[in-house]
């Protein structure tokens, strides 16, 4: 990852942040008083998809984050039925194939966060998933013909830029200014209004010791 960052003209990451650039995340969270898990396994962090906006070496890290967040949001065709139970490489391969074929991909906040996190890691930007339990009033204008779509669980992503964690909502295309969940709304170029939900509680993915995650990532690669 530090070799990638060097090519971009960015400073190297300290060792404790390198696990946030690997190919495996397991997020434990609470929902309705129960503990549940979400699995995120990324494809190899080598090839930049051809559909990605052009990003040149020397661009500021935060500018790259904003470009990637807007790209994910603006190409999303909201379809909560397309969300998978776990986030594994075939999910992204399907999304990028849809993008190349028709300029859109189908999914919702989970896939948006998975895709955005993967794209950030391609450029050596550490990420960690944020899973939000919304308030009862949290809604989104989905653009699918229904006036409002209620959130059950909402995903955002924290990125490490300029020495601190900042939260991004890739499905809405909003970049926050702190590590708190992003709040607000945005109108996409096609006129669709997207809203973040209210936050009842949230869980941030944490990584274990570097050696542990390196070993676990290797095992996951063998399986996937």
Residue frames as a rotation matrix with the C-alpha (Angstrom) as fourth column:
UNK 1
0.555 0.832 0.000 0.00
0.832 -0.555 0.000 0.00
0.000 0.000 -1.000 0.00
UNK 2
0.446 -0.450 -0.774 2.80
0.161 -0.810 0.564 2.43
-0.881 -0.376 -0.289 0.78
UNK 3
-0.670 -0.640 0.376 4.26
0.462 0.037 0.886 1.78
-0.581 0.768 0.271 -2.68
UNK 4
-0.056 0.756 0.653 0.89
0.963 -0.131 0.235 2.78
0.263 0.642 -0.720 -4.17
UNK 5
0.779 0.356 -0.516 0.78
0.537 -0.803 0.258 5.89
-0.322 -0.478 -0.817 -2.00
UNK 6
-0.134 -0.909 -0.395 4.32
0.272 -0.417 0.867 6.80
-0.953 0.009 0.304 -3.08
UNK 7
-0.652 -0.060 0.756 3.23
0.755 0.042 0.655 6.67
-0.071 0.997 0.018 -6.73
UNK 8
0.392 0.873 0.292 0.35
0.843 -0.468 0.267 9.02
0.369 0.141 -0.919 -5.83
UNK 9
-0.296 -0.604 0.740 2.79
0.176 -0.796 -0.579 11.37
0.939 -0.040 0.342 -4.08
UNK 10
0.648 0.605 0.461 1.33
-0.390 -0.257 0.884 10.74
0.654 -0.753 0.069 -0.61
UNK 11
-0.222 -0.729 0.648 3.09
-0.947 0.003 -0.321 10.11
0.232 -0.685 -0.691 2.68
UNK 12
-0.581 -0.047 -0.812 3.47
-0.077 0.997 -0.002 6.48
0.810 0.061 -0.583 3.88
UNK 13
0.530 0.820 0.217 1.07
-0.437 0.045 0.898 4.93
0.727 -0.571 0.382 6.37
UNK 14
-0.350 -0.578 0.737 2.20
-0.937 0.203 -0.285 3.81
0.016 -0.790 -0.613 9.85
UNK 15
-0.917 -0.116 -0.380 2.01
-0.172 0.978 0.117 0.03
0.359 0.172 -0.917 10.45
UNK 16
-0.766 0.641 0.049 -1.14
0.180 0.287 -0.941 0.25
-0.617 -0.711 -0.336 12.60
UNK 17
-0.020 0.791 -0.611 -3.14
-0.630 -0.484 -0.607 1.54
-0.776 0.373 0.508 9.63
UNK 18
-0.725 -0.362 -0.585 -2.06
-0.688 0.364 0.627 -1.08
-0.014 0.858 -0.513 7.09
UNK 19
-0.829 0.473 0.298 -4.76
0.391 0.872 -0.295 -3.62
-0.399 -0.128 -0.908 8.17
UNK 20
0.086 0.903 -0.421 -7.34
0.108 -0.429 -0.897 -1.07
-0.990 0.032 -0.134 6.99
UNK 21
0.039 -0.121 -0.992 -5.98
-0.930 -0.368 0.008 -1.51
-0.366 0.922 -0.127 3.48
UNK 22
-0.851 -0.411 0.328 -6.13
-0.295 0.889 0.350 -5.30
-0.435 0.201 -0.877 3.25
UNK 23
-0.740 0.497 -0.452 -8.71
-0.409 0.200 0.890 -7.58
0.533 0.844 0.056 1.59
UNK 24
-0.307 0.611 -0.730 -10.88
0.575 0.730 0.369 -8.65
0.758 -0.306 -0.576 4.51
UNK 25
-0.739 0.172 0.651 -13.25
-0.569 -0.678 -0.466 -7.02
0.361 -0.715 0.599 7.00
UNK 26
-0.354 0.692 -0.629 -15.54
0.657 0.663 0.360 -8.67
0.666 -0.286 -0.689 9.54
UNK 27
-0.686 0.180 0.705 -17.89
-0.398 -0.904 -0.156 -6.19
0.609 -0.388 0.692 11.17
UNK 28
-0.522 0.544 -0.657 -19.73
0.809 0.560 -0.178 -7.05
0.271 -0.624 -0.733 14.39
UNK 29
-0.804 0.328 0.496 -22.67
-0.321 -0.941 0.102 -4.81
0.501 -0.077 0.862 15.23
UNK 30
-0.794 0.602 -0.087 -25.77
0.363 0.355 -0.861 -4.66
-0.488 -0.715 -0.500 17.39
UNK 31
-0.756 0.654 -0.034 -29.27
-0.436 -0.463 0.772 -4.48
0.489 0.598 0.635 15.98
UNK 32
0.282 0.959 -0.011 -32.39
-0.529 0.165 0.832 -4.84
0.800 -0.229 0.554 18.04
UNK 33
0.509 -0.134 0.850 -30.34
-0.839 0.143 0.525 -5.98
-0.192 -0.981 -0.040 21.04
UNK 34
0.859 -0.219 0.463 -28.70
0.245 0.969 0.004 -8.83
-0.450 0.110 0.886 19.10
UNK 35
-0.015 -0.930 -0.367 -25.11
-0.499 -0.311 0.809 -9.12
-0.867 0.195 -0.459 17.88
UNK 36
0.875 0.265 0.405 -24.73
0.224 0.520 -0.824 -9.80
-0.429 0.812 0.395 14.15
UNK 37
-0.157 -0.986 -0.059 -21.84
0.158 -0.084 0.984 -9.92
-0.975 0.145 0.169 11.68
UNK 38
0.926 0.298 -0.231 -21.21
-0.176 -0.200 -0.964 -8.68
-0.333 0.934 -0.133 8.17
UNK 39
0.162 -0.879 0.449 -18.43
0.542 0.460 0.704 -10.07
-0.825 0.129 0.551 5.99
UNK 40
0.876 -0.019 -0.482 -16.57
-0.373 -0.660 -0.652 -7.95
-0.306 0.751 -0.586 3.43
UNK 41
0.141 -0.835 0.531 -13.98
0.471 0.528 0.706 -9.66
-0.871 0.151 0.468 1.19
UNK 42
0.485 0.000 -0.875 -12.35
-0.521 -0.804 -0.288 -7.49
-0.703 0.595 -0.390 -1.47
UNK 43
0.952 -0.251 0.175 -11.02
0.286 0.532 -0.797 -8.56
0.107 0.809 0.578 -4.89
UNK 44
0.096 -0.991 -0.098 -7.24
0.986 0.081 0.147 -8.29
-0.138 -0.111 0.984 -5.41
UNK 45
0.718 0.153 -0.679 -6.15
0.248 -0.968 0.045 -4.71
-0.650 -0.201 -0.733 -4.84
UNK 46
-0.354 -0.903 0.241 -4.29
0.501 0.034 0.865 -4.41
-0.789 0.427 0.441 -8.13
UNK 47
-0.686 0.083 0.723 -6.41
0.711 -0.139 0.690 -3.56
0.158 0.987 0.036 -11.17
UNK 48
-0.695 0.480 -0.536 -8.21
-0.161 -0.830 -0.534 -0.22
-0.701 -0.284 0.654 -11.44
UNK 49
0.006 0.766 0.643 -11.61
0.700 0.456 -0.550 -0.82
-0.714 0.453 -0.534 -13.14
UNK 50
-0.723 -0.355 0.592 -11.74
0.690 -0.420 0.590 0.82
0.039 0.835 0.549 -16.60
UNK 51
0.166 0.891 0.423 -15.04
0.731 -0.399 0.554 2.54
0.662 0.217 -0.717 -15.72
UNK 52
0.261 -0.101 -0.960 -13.42
0.886 -0.369 0.280 4.53
-0.382 -0.924 -0.007 -12.91
UNK 53
0.999 0.033 0.031 -12.94
0.042 -0.938 -0.345 8.30
0.017 0.346 -0.938 -13.30
UNK 54
0.352 -0.932 0.082 -9.41
0.496 0.112 -0.861 9.23
0.793 0.344 0.502 -14.25
UNK 55
0.986 -0.152 -0.064 -7.30
-0.009 -0.435 0.900 9.96
-0.164 -0.887 -0.431 -11.17
UNK 56
0.569 -0.817 0.096 -3.77
0.077 -0.063 -0.995 11.21
0.819 0.574 0.027 -11.67
UNK 57
0.097 -0.645 -0.758 -0.74
0.972 0.227 -0.069 11.03
0.216 -0.730 0.649 -9.38
UNK 58
-0.855 -0.484 0.187 -0.33
0.414 -0.853 -0.317 14.17
0.313 -0.194 0.930 -7.31
UNK 59
-0.037 0.907 0.420 -4.05
-0.088 -0.421 0.903 14.68
0.995 -0.003 0.096 -6.65
UNK 60
-0.565 -0.099 0.819 -4.89
-0.777 -0.270 -0.569 15.47
0.277 -0.958 0.076 -3.03
UNK 61
-0.974 0.153 -0.166 -6.18
0.197 0.937 -0.289 12.52
0.111 -0.314 -0.943 -1.00
UNK 62
-0.489 0.841 -0.231 -9.38
0.147 -0.182 -0.972 14.28
-0.860 -0.509 -0.035 0.00
UNK 63
-0.207 0.371 -0.905 -10.06
-0.885 -0.466 0.012 15.24
-0.417 0.803 0.425 -3.61
UNK 64
-0.785 -0.116 -0.609 -9.71
-0.419 0.823 0.383 11.58
0.457 0.555 -0.695 -4.61
UNK 65
-0.862 0.500 -0.081 -12.12
0.381 0.535 -0.754 10.56
-0.333 -0.681 -0.652 -1.83
UNK 66
-0.235 0.806 -0.543 -14.71
-0.330 -0.592 -0.735 13.08
-0.914 0.006 0.405 -3.04
UNK 67
-0.389 0.031 -0.921 -14.33
-0.921 0.016 0.390 11.93
0.027 0.999 0.022 -6.65
UNK 68
-0.914 -0.015 -0.405 -14.83
-0.053 0.995 0.083 8.29
0.402 0.097 -0.911 -5.69
UNK 69
-0.710 0.692 -0.128 -17.81
0.290 0.122 -0.949 9.02
-0.642 -0.711 -0.288 -3.43
UNK 70
-0.123 0.669 -0.733 -19.60
-0.665 -0.604 -0.440 10.98
-0.737 0.433 0.519 -6.16
UNK 71
-0.600 -0.158 -0.784 -18.80
-0.748 0.460 0.480 8.32
0.284 0.874 -0.394 -8.74
UNK 72
-0.960 0.237 -0.152 -20.33
0.274 0.911 -0.308 5.55
0.066 -0.337 -0.939 -6.59
UNK 73
-0.459 0.830 -0.318 -23.42
0.177 -0.265 -0.948 7.60
-0.871 -0.491 -0.025 -5.74
UNK 74
-0.160 0.412 -0.897 -24.08
-0.755 -0.637 -0.158 8.97
-0.636 0.652 0.412 -9.22
UNK 75
-0.588 -0.087 -0.804 -23.82
-0.696 0.561 0.448 5.56
0.412 0.823 -0.391 -10.92
UNK 76
-0.951 0.235 0.199 -26.01
0.039 0.733 -0.680 3.74
-0.306 -0.639 -0.706 -8.34
UNK 77
-0.373 0.915 -0.152 -29.44
-0.447 -0.034 0.894 2.52
0.813 0.402 0.421 -9.40
UNK 78
-0.588 0.076 0.805 -31.15
-0.802 0.072 -0.593 2.08
-0.103 -0.995 0.019 -6.04
UNK 79
0.267 0.615 -0.742 -32.34
-0.539 0.733 0.414 -1.51
0.799 0.290 0.527 -5.69
UNK 80
-0.066 -0.291 0.954 -32.34
-0.992 0.125 -0.030 -2.86
-0.111 -0.948 -0.297 -2.15
UNK 81
0.831 0.448 0.329 -33.36
-0.403 0.894 -0.198 -6.26
-0.383 0.032 0.923 -3.54
UNK 82
0.727 -0.626 -0.282 -29.94
-0.075 0.336 -0.939 -6.53
0.683 0.704 0.197 -5.20
UNK 83
0.164 -0.678 0.717 -28.12
-0.952 -0.298 -0.064 -6.33
0.257 -0.672 -0.694 -1.86
UNK 84
0.033 -0.217 -0.976 -26.28
-0.123 0.968 -0.220 -9.60
0.992 0.128 0.005 -1.03
UNK 85
0.928 0.273 -0.252 -26.14
0.185 0.250 0.950 -11.28
0.323 -0.929 0.182 2.41
UNK 86
0.417 -0.868 -0.271 -22.34
0.430 -0.074 0.900 -10.98
-0.801 -0.492 0.342 2.39
UNK 87
0.865 -0.149 -0.480 -20.03
-0.431 -0.711 -0.556 -8.80
-0.258 0.688 -0.678 0.35
UNK 88
0.186 -0.753 0.632 -17.63
0.272 0.657 0.703 -10.97
-0.944 0.041 0.327 -1.66
UNK 89
-0.670 -0.646 -0.364 -15.76
-0.073 -0.431 0.899 -10.37
-0.738 0.629 0.242 -4.96
UNK 90
-0.655 0.437 0.616 -18.55
0.755 0.357 0.550 -11.62
0.020 0.826 -0.564 -7.31
UNK 91
0.374 0.806 -0.459 -20.74
0.790 -0.536 -0.298 -8.78
-0.486 -0.250 -0.837 -5.99
UNK 92
0.120 -0.409 -0.905 -18.26
-0.190 -0.904 0.384 -6.17
-0.974 0.125 -0.186 -7.22
UNK 93
-0.859 -0.429 0.279 -17.59
0.155 0.301 0.941 -8.02
-0.488 0.852 -0.192 -10.47
UNK 94
-0.171 0.889 0.424 -21.32
0.980 0.199 -0.022 -7.92
-0.104 0.411 -0.905 -11.21
UNK 95
0.546 0.396 -0.738 -21.52
0.443 -0.884 -0.147 -4.22
-0.711 -0.247 -0.658 -10.37
UNK 96
-0.260 -0.727 -0.636 -18.55
-0.291 -0.569 0.769 -3.28
-0.921 0.385 -0.064 -12.56
UNK 97
-0.805 0.059 0.590 -19.91
0.527 0.526 0.667 -5.42
-0.271 0.849 -0.454 -15.42
UNK 98
0.272 0.961 0.044 -23.22
0.928 -0.250 -0.276 -3.54
-0.254 0.116 -0.960 -15.17
UNK 99
0.353 -0.223 -0.909 -21.32
0.057 -0.964 0.259 -0.24
-0.934 -0.143 -0.328 -15.15
UNK 100
-0.707 -0.699 -0.110 -19.42
-0.103 -0.053 0.993 -1.12
-0.700 0.713 -0.034 -18.32
UNK 101
-0.641 0.505 0.578 -22.58
0.760 0.526 0.382 -2.33
-0.112 0.684 -0.721 -20.05
UNK 102
0.150 0.860 0.487 -25.03
0.813 -0.388 0.435 0.44
0.563 0.331 -0.757 -19.18
UNK 103
-0.440 -0.446 0.779 -23.30
0.060 -0.880 -0.470 2.99
0.896 -0.160 0.415 -16.98
UNK 104
0.191 0.548 0.814 -25.26
-0.882 -0.268 0.387 1.97
0.431 -0.792 0.432 -13.87
UNK 105
-0.766 -0.281 -0.578 -25.01
-0.014 0.907 -0.422 -0.66
0.642 -0.315 -0.699 -11.17
UNK 106
0.292 0.954 0.064 -27.86
-0.251 0.011 0.968 -2.01
0.923 -0.299 0.242 -9.00
UNK 107
-0.274 -0.330 -0.903 -27.68
0.752 0.512 -0.415 -2.03
0.599 -0.793 0.108 -5.22
UNK 108
0.810 0.527 0.256 -27.99
0.216 -0.674 0.707 0.09
0.545 -0.518 -0.660 -2.11
UNK 109
0.728 -0.499 0.471 -25.88
-0.654 -0.712 0.257 1.45
0.207 -0.495 -0.844 0.75
UNK 110
0.651 -0.493 0.577 -24.09
-0.123 0.682 0.721 -1.81
-0.749 -0.540 0.383 1.56
UNK 111
0.482 -0.457 0.747 -22.76
0.851 0.447 -0.276 -2.36
-0.208 0.769 0.605 -1.94
UNK 112
0.793 -0.178 0.583 -22.05
0.103 -0.904 -0.416 1.37
0.601 0.390 -0.698 -2.29
UNK 113
0.721 -0.533 0.443 -19.88
-0.662 -0.342 0.667 1.28
-0.204 -0.774 -0.599 0.85
UNK 114
0.534 -0.496 0.685 -18.22
0.289 0.868 0.404 -1.97
-0.795 -0.017 0.607 -0.24
UNK 115
0.600 -0.265 0.755 -17.41
0.776 -0.040 -0.630 -0.54
0.197 0.963 0.182 -3.69
UNK 116
0.811 -0.265 0.521 -16.21
-0.244 -0.963 -0.110 2.79
0.531 -0.038 -0.846 -2.31
UNK 117
0.689 -0.566 0.452 -14.02
-0.453 0.151 0.879 1.09
-0.566 -0.810 -0.153 0.30
UNK 118
0.506 -0.481 0.716 -12.48
0.653 0.756 0.046 -1.12
-0.564 0.444 0.696 -2.38
UNK 119
0.662 -0.220 0.717 -11.75
0.550 -0.507 -0.664 1.83
0.510 0.833 -0.215 -4.67
UNK 120
0.821 -0.379 0.427 -10.15
-0.541 -0.757 0.367 3.80
0.184 -0.532 -0.826 -1.84
UNK 121
0.584 -0.610 0.536 -7.94
-0.151 0.567 0.810 0.86
-0.798 -0.554 0.239 -0.91
UNK 122
0.692 -0.333 0.641 -6.82
0.722 0.349 -0.598 0.57
-0.024 0.876 0.482 -4.53
UNK 123
0.496 -0.474 0.727 -5.19
0.097 -0.802 -0.589 3.97
0.863 0.363 -0.352 -4.02
UNK 124
-0.412 -0.747 -0.522 -3.79
0.579 0.228 -0.783 3.15
0.703 -0.625 0.339 -0.57
UNK 125
-0.447 0.360 0.819 -6.42
-0.629 -0.777 -0.001 5.07
0.636 -0.516 0.574 1.41
UNK 126
-0.975 0.074 -0.207 -7.34
0.193 0.740 -0.645 3.19
0.106 -0.669 -0.736 4.63
UNK 127
-0.295 0.939 0.177 -11.04
-0.617 -0.329 0.715 2.58
0.729 0.102 0.677 5.19
UNK 128
-0.985 0.163 -0.062 -13.26
0.161 0.712 -0.683 1.08
-0.067 -0.683 -0.728 7.86
UNK 129
-0.466 0.881 0.076 -16.94
0.345 0.102 0.933 0.29
0.815 0.461 -0.352 7.61
UNK 130
-0.925 0.322 0.200 -19.58
-0.342 -0.478 -0.809 2.06
-0.165 -0.817 0.552 9.70
UNK 131
-0.585 0.788 -0.191 -22.90
0.489 0.531 0.692 0.26
0.647 0.311 -0.696 10.25
UNK 132
-0.898 0.296 0.327 -25.73
-0.417 -0.811 -0.411 2.48
0.143 -0.505 0.851 11.46
UNK 133
-0.515 0.836 -0.189 -28.94
0.857 0.500 -0.125 1.52
-0.010 -0.227 -0.974 13.24
UNK 134
-0.716 0.196 0.670 -31.27
0.148 -0.895 0.420 4.31
0.683 0.400 0.612 12.08
UNK 135
-0.807 0.590 0.012 -33.92
-0.249 -0.323 -0.913 6.12
-0.535 -0.740 0.408 14.04
UNK 136
-0.219 0.820 0.529 -37.54
0.628 0.533 -0.566 5.38
-0.747 0.209 -0.632 13.16
UNK 137
0.644 0.526 -0.556 -37.68
0.009 -0.732 -0.682 8.55
-0.765 0.434 -0.476 11.08
UNK 138
-0.373 -0.883 -0.286 -34.68
-0.341 -0.156 0.927 7.74
-0.863 0.443 -0.243 8.88
UNK 139
0.603 0.604 0.522 -35.73
0.325 0.412 -0.851 7.63
-0.729 0.683 0.052 5.23
UNK 140
-0.633 -0.747 -0.204 -34.28
0.048 -0.301 0.952 8.02
-0.773 0.593 0.227 1.76
UNK 141
0.524 0.669 -0.528 -35.82
-0.567 -0.189 -0.802 9.14
-0.636 0.719 0.280 -1.53
UNK 142
0.025 -0.571 0.821 -34.82
0.107 0.818 0.566 6.14
-0.994 0.074 0.082 -3.58
UNK 143
-0.354 -0.122 -0.927 -35.78
-0.817 -0.443 0.370 7.16
-0.456 0.888 0.057 -7.11
UNK 144
-0.991 -0.025 0.132 -37.52
0.027 0.925 0.379 3.82
-0.132 0.379 -0.916 -7.67
UNK 145
-0.489 0.869 0.074 -41.07
0.035 -0.065 0.997 5.13
0.871 0.490 0.001 -7.89
UNK 146
0.300 0.529 -0.794 -41.76
0.857 0.216 0.468 4.86
0.419 -0.821 -0.389 -4.17
UNK 147
0.732 0.054 0.679 -41.88
-0.031 -0.993 0.112 8.14
0.681 -0.103 -0.725 -2.33
UNK 148
0.240 -0.643 0.728 -39.84
-0.963 -0.252 0.095 7.01
0.122 -0.724 -0.679 0.67
UNK 149
0.405 -0.198 -0.893 -37.77
-0.016 0.975 -0.223 3.93
0.914 0.104 0.392 1.43
UNK 150
0.840 -0.026 0.542 -37.22
-0.536 -0.197 0.821 3.07
0.085 -0.980 -0.179 5.09
UNK 151
-0.135 -0.963 -0.234 -33.73
-0.687 0.261 -0.678 2.08
0.714 0.070 -0.696 6.21
UNK 152
0.905 0.250 -0.345 -33.25
0.053 0.738 0.673 -1.14
0.422 -0.627 0.655 8.22
UNK 153
0.450 -0.854 -0.260 -29.46
0.540 0.028 0.841 -0.82
-0.712 -0.519 0.474 8.47
UNK 154
0.994 -0.109 0.028 -27.36
-0.050 -0.654 -0.755 1.85
0.100 0.749 -0.655 6.80
UNK 155
0.428 -0.903 0.027 -23.69
0.848 0.411 0.335 1.62
-0.314 -0.120 0.942 5.83
UNK 156
0.944 -0.328 -0.026 -21.14
-0.316 -0.882 -0.349 4.42
0.091 0.338 -0.937 5.63
UNK 157
0.551 -0.827 -0.112 -17.34
0.739 0.546 -0.395 4.39
0.388 0.135 0.912 5.44
UNK 158
0.830 -0.432 -0.351 -14.57
-0.095 -0.731 0.676 6.12
-0.549 -0.528 -0.648 7.35
UNK 159
0.690 -0.675 0.262 -11.43
0.481 0.157 -0.862 7.10
0.541 0.721 0.433 5.42
UNK 160
0.448 -0.648 -0.616 -8.03
0.614 -0.277 0.739 8.05
-0.650 -0.709 0.274 6.83
UNK 161
0.350 -0.337 0.874 -6.93
0.749 -0.460 -0.477 11.28
0.563 0.822 0.091 5.13
UNK 162
0.060 -0.440 0.896 -4.60
-0.148 -0.892 -0.428 14.02
0.987 -0.107 -0.119 6.31
UNK 163
-0.795 -0.606 -0.003 -3.94
-0.123 0.167 -0.978 12.24
0.593 -0.778 -0.207 9.60
UNK 164
-0.702 0.592 0.396 -7.50
-0.506 -0.024 -0.862 11.60
-0.501 -0.806 0.316 10.79
UNK 165
-0.731 0.559 0.392 -10.64
0.646 0.751 0.136 9.54
-0.218 0.353 -0.910 10.20
UNK 166
-0.681 0.606 -0.411 -13.46
-0.626 -0.773 -0.103 11.18
-0.380 0.187 0.906 8.25
UNK 167
-0.393 0.624 0.675 -16.83
0.316 0.781 -0.538 9.57
-0.864 0.002 -0.504 7.50
UNK 168
-0.826 0.132 -0.548 -18.26
-0.555 -0.362 0.749 9.33
-0.100 0.923 0.372 3.99
UNK 169
0.028 0.846 0.532 -21.72
-0.117 0.531 -0.839 8.25
-0.993 -0.039 0.114 2.83
UNK 170
-0.858 -0.512 -0.036 -20.96
-0.087 0.076 0.993 6.80
-0.505 0.856 -0.110 -0.64
UNK 171
-0.437 0.753 0.491 -24.57
0.888 0.449 0.100 5.98
-0.145 0.480 -0.865 -1.51
UNK 172
0.668 0.653 -0.357 -25.50
0.608 -0.755 -0.244 9.65
-0.429 -0.054 -0.901 -1.03
UNK 173
0.292 -0.655 0.697 -22.15
0.765 -0.278 -0.581 11.06
0.574 0.703 0.420 -2.16
UNK 174
0.836 0.043 0.547 -21.48
-0.243 -0.866 0.438 13.12
0.492 -0.499 -0.713 0.96
UNK 175
-0.059 -0.903 -0.425 -18.06
0.581 0.316 -0.750 13.55
0.812 -0.291 0.506 2.61
UNK 176
0.861 0.426 -0.277 -18.13
0.446 -0.371 0.815 14.57
0.244 -0.825 -0.509 6.27
UNK 177
0.362 -0.726 0.585 -15.65
-0.391 -0.688 -0.612 16.56
0.846 -0.007 -0.533 8.29
UNK 178
-0.163 -0.382 0.910 -15.25
-0.984 0.131 -0.121 14.23
-0.073 -0.915 -0.398 11.29
UNK 179
-0.930 -0.213 -0.300 -15.48
-0.239 0.970 0.052 10.56
0.280 0.120 -0.953 12.29
UNK 180
-0.493 0.842 0.217 -19.16
-0.239 0.109 -0.965 10.91
-0.837 -0.528 0.147 13.21
UNK 181
-0.263 0.473 0.841 -21.83
0.834 0.550 -0.049 9.50
-0.486 0.688 -0.539 10.83
UNK 182
-0.991 -0.091 0.097 -22.57
0.131 -0.783 0.608 11.83
0.021 0.615 0.788 7.93
UNK 183
-0.153 0.975 -0.164 -25.93
0.670 -0.020 -0.742 13.62
-0.727 -0.223 -0.650 8.01
UNK 184
-0.412 0.079 -0.908 -27.60
-0.421 -0.900 0.113 15.48
-0.808 0.429 0.404 5.16
UNK 185
0.459 0.563 0.687 -28.87
0.438 0.530 -0.726 15.10
-0.773 0.634 -0.003 1.62
UNK 186
-0.597 -0.649 -0.472 -27.73
-0.206 -0.445 0.872 15.67
-0.775 0.618 0.132 -1.95
UNK 187
0.648 0.748 -0.146 -29.41
-0.298 0.071 -0.952 16.01
-0.701 0.660 0.269 -5.34
UNK 188
-0.141 -0.695 0.705 -27.77
0.505 0.562 0.655 13.86
-0.852 0.448 0.271 -8.00
UNK 189
-0.840 -0.240 -0.486 -27.23
-0.255 -0.617 0.745 15.20
-0.479 0.750 0.457 -11.54
UNK 190
-0.817 0.576 0.013 -30.27
0.323 0.439 0.838 13.17
0.478 0.689 -0.545 -12.69
UNK 191
-0.307 0.713 0.630 -32.46
-0.532 -0.678 0.507 15.02
0.789 -0.180 0.588 -10.16
UNK 192
0.346 0.414 -0.842 -32.76
0.389 0.753 0.530 12.19
0.854 -0.511 0.099 -7.62
UNK 193
0.210 -0.224 0.952 -32.70
-0.789 -0.614 0.029 13.39
0.577 -0.757 -0.306 -4.01
UNK 194
0.146 -0.262 -0.954 -30.78
0.374 0.908 -0.192 11.16
0.916 -0.328 0.231 -1.60
UNK 195
0.467 0.110 0.878 -30.97
-0.685 -0.583 0.437 11.45
0.559 -0.805 -0.197 2.19
UNK 196
-0.692 -0.614 -0.379 -28.97
-0.115 0.613 -0.782 9.96
0.712 -0.498 -0.495 5.04
UNK 197
0.288 0.832 -0.473 -30.97
0.450 0.319 0.834 8.47
0.845 -0.453 -0.283 7.94
UNK 198
0.496 -0.097 0.863 -31.12
-0.760 -0.529 0.377 9.66
0.420 -0.843 -0.336 11.51
UNK 199
-0.299 -0.739 -0.604 -28.69
-0.208 0.668 -0.714 7.75
0.931 -0.088 -0.353 13.73
UNK 200
0.824 0.543 0.163 -29.91
-0.331 0.227 0.916 5.71
0.460 -0.809 0.367 16.70
UNK 201
0.548 -0.751 0.368 -26.56
-0.258 0.266 0.929 3.94
-0.796 -0.604 -0.048 17.17
UNK 202
0.800 -0.323 -0.506 -23.58
-0.493 0.128 -0.861 2.97
0.342 0.938 -0.057 15.05
UNK 203
0.699 -0.608 0.376 -20.64
0.147 0.637 0.757 0.56
-0.700 -0.474 0.534 15.02
UNK 204
0.546 -0.625 -0.558 -17.22
-0.838 -0.418 -0.351 1.19
-0.014 0.659 -0.752 13.47
UNK 205
0.906 -0.279 -0.318 -15.23
0.171 0.929 -0.328 -1.76
0.387 0.242 0.890 12.13
UNK 206
0.523 -0.800 0.292 -12.01
-0.803 -0.348 0.485 -2.28
-0.286 -0.488 -0.824 14.09
UNK 207
0.586 -0.420 -0.693 -9.07
-0.303 0.679 -0.669 -4.40
0.751 0.602 0.271 12.98
UNK 208
0.961 -0.271 -0.044 -6.96
0.176 0.486 0.856 -6.72
-0.211 -0.831 0.515 15.11
UNK 209
0.223 -0.960 -0.171 -3.16
-0.227 -0.221 0.949 -6.92
-0.948 -0.172 -0.267 15.24
UNK 210
0.179 -0.197 -0.964 -1.45
-0.953 -0.279 -0.120 -6.77
-0.245 0.940 -0.238 11.86
UNK 211
-0.829 -0.556 -0.059 -0.10
-0.555 0.804 0.212 -10.33
-0.071 0.208 -0.975 12.01
UNK 212
-0.493 0.727 0.478 -3.56
0.148 0.611 -0.777 -11.73
-0.857 -0.313 -0.409 12.80
UNK 213
0.473 0.763 -0.440 -5.23
-0.290 -0.337 -0.896 -9.94
-0.832 0.551 0.062 9.90
UNK 214
-0.169 -0.602 -0.780 -2.45
-0.978 0.005 0.209 -10.80
-0.122 0.799 -0.589 7.44
UNK 215
-0.940 -0.187 0.286 -2.92
-0.194 0.981 0.001 -14.48
-0.281 -0.054 -0.958 8.28
UNK 216
-0.205 0.954 0.218 -6.71
0.249 0.267 -0.931 -14.32
-0.946 -0.137 -0.293 8.13
UNK 217
0.350 0.286 -0.892 -6.65
-0.694 -0.561 -0.452 -12.42
-0.630 0.777 0.002 4.84
UNK 218
-0.606 -0.657 -0.449 -4.40
-0.794 0.458 0.401 -15.10
-0.058 0.599 -0.799 3.36
UNK 219
-0.814 0.364 0.453 -6.86
0.204 0.909 -0.364 -17.82
-0.544 -0.204 -0.814 4.39
UNK 220
0.197 0.934 -0.298 -9.77
-0.022 -0.299 -0.954 -15.89
-0.980 0.194 -0.038 2.90
UNK 221
0.007 -0.273 -0.962 -7.90
-0.934 -0.346 0.091 -15.49
-0.358 0.898 -0.258 -0.39
UNK 222
-0.931 -0.364 0.028 -7.42
-0.340 0.891 0.302 -19.26
-0.135 0.271 -0.953 -0.57
UNK 223
-0.472 0.833 0.288 -11.14
0.429 0.502 -0.751 -19.83
-0.770 -0.231 -0.594 0.01
UNK 224
0.447 0.710 -0.545 -12.40
-0.075 -0.578 -0.813 -17.08
-0.892 0.404 -0.205 -2.34
